[in-house]
């Protein structure tokens, strides 16, 4: 079974809101998922995402592949955590 970390679309028409989920890569976008690890709201300016990096890193360590957008969100979260520690 191939596992992907990707966005699951929620929200109303013309008002998207996404959940960052771990799902079987063969399932459809709004289909069943294994675990929710964060959120992303593209219509909010500034920091419009939240992600549990420990869970994401755990799934990547098990072989899950993040989508491009989720990979970028993980990168932003790591940069934000590094600047908060400084």
N, C-alpha and C positions, 0 to 999 in steps of 0.2 A: 504494500500500500504506500503510495507516494503522498506525503503530507505537505501542505502549503500554508504559509502565513499570508493572509490576504484580507482585503476589505470586503465587508458585507454591507450592502446598501440598505439603509433604513430611511425613515423620514417621508415627507409628503412630496407631491409633484413639485418640481422646481425648488425644492428645499431639501437637498441631500444631506444625510448624516450617516457616517460610516462607523461600524464596529470593526476592530481589528481582531480577526479570529484565526484559529488554527483549524483547518479543515482538510478532508480528503481532497486531493487535487481533481478527482473525477466528479465531485459533487457540484451542483450549480451554485451560482453566486449567492442566492438567498436560501440555499438548501441547508441541510444539517451541518453542524460544526462540532468540533471536539471541545474547544475551550475558547472563551473570549478573553483577550489579554489587553485590550485598550479601545480607545475611541479616536475619531478624527472628524472634525467639522470644518469643511473647506470654506464656509461662508463667514467664519469669524476671523477677524484680523488678529495678528500676533500669534501667541502660542495657542494653536487650535487643536492640539492633540494631547493624548495621554496614553502611555504604554507602560506595562510592567516589564522592564528590561530583563529581570531575573527569569521570568517565565519564557520570554522570547528567546533568550540565550539558551535556556534549557531545551527548548524545542529545536533550535538550530543545531545544538549539539547532538540531538537525536536524529538529525537528517532532514528536518523541515526546511523548505526553501522559501524565503520571503519574496513577495512581489517587489517590483521596483519602487512603488510608492511606500510600501511598508519598510523596505530597506532604507529609504530616505528618512522616514520618521524615526527609525531606530538610530540612525546617524545623528539626527538633530537632538534626540534624547541624550545620547552619550555626550555630545558637545555641551548641552545645557547642564548635565551633571558635572562635567569637568570644570566648567566656568563657575558653578556654584561652590565647588570645593576650594577654588583659588581664592 
